[in-house]
Amino acid sequence: MSKSLELAPTLYVEAAGIRFAYRRLGPDSGVPLVLLQHFTGTMDAWDPAVVNALAQDRPVIAFDNTGVGSSSGETPDTVEQQAADAEAFIVALGLREVDLLGFSLGGFLVQVMAGRNAVKVRRIILAGTAPRGGEEHLLQVVDEAFARNARDVRLPLFFTPSDASQAAGAAFVDRAMLRQADRDPDRGEAVSTPQAQAIIRWCAEADGHATLRAIRQPTLIVHGSDDTMFPSINAYEMFKNMSSATLILYPDSAHGALFQYPETFVSHVKTFLDA
């Protein structure tokens, strides 16, 4: 199996009428860690420094959900349907038990999937995300980031203005661009519009934290100290309302804290998954 996100072949599996694109790294044995991506993100938006290190001792699977990147279909505009599609993908791969890592929008899906029994979920990691009914500033922050005309929109979007954070961001962007062949296409508004609707609906729909209280799995919550898209109060709210959650806040960091501190993040995730 491939050891590198930059070189892993794109594979396909059919489920629920969708042709899902995915890449699988790491050993053949062990509980697979399935990665669920951020708003408009594809497999190529993951940090190889994070994915490759996690795949050293466990199977890691990155995939494009419905309508995203190299997968077929039309992107749904609800978190619930996106979660159901992710479950169909996992079932189609024949995975009996999984760990889930959800970043941003992906973390919404993980919360839904962990609280029901469509797939057997062992442990979950929630990075830079928010609970149902949480605080979000998606459109404002994205508009402001694009207005900066940065080399890459993720620099103002995922990292703080400090020199240290911006330098870490530039290193992340370089790593994310290492893959040259067979990169995922950007579907533009066909993905961004329905995904934005899903995020706004999720955060507008308060449920008294019932979604969080339905999660029984051990959970690791990781968040940036200065996340402008989903403020860090969201991480604390999740931590307080879940039965078995650990919370880590990284210093001088924004939405992309896991990519700013890849070695630290991987160390925390490995310790948590191996516990």
QUIWOPE-V742373 format. One line per field, one symbol per residue. ss: DSSP state (H for helix, E for strand, L for the rest). A space follows every 10 residues. Layout:
ss->???
This chain:
ss->LELLLLLLLL EEEEELLEEE EEEEELLLLL LEEEEELLLL LLHHHLLHHH HHHHLLLLLE EEEELLLLLL LLLLLLLLHH HHHHHHHHHH HHLLLLLEEE EEELHHHHHH HHHHLLLLLL EEEEEEELLL LLLLLLLHHH HHHHHHHLLL LLHHHHHHLL LLHHHHHHHH HHHHHHLLLL LLLLLLLLHH HHHHHHHHHH HHHHLLLLLH HHHLLLLEEE EEEELLLLLL LLHHHHHHHH HLLLEEEEEE LLLLLLHHHH LHHHHHHHHH HHHHL
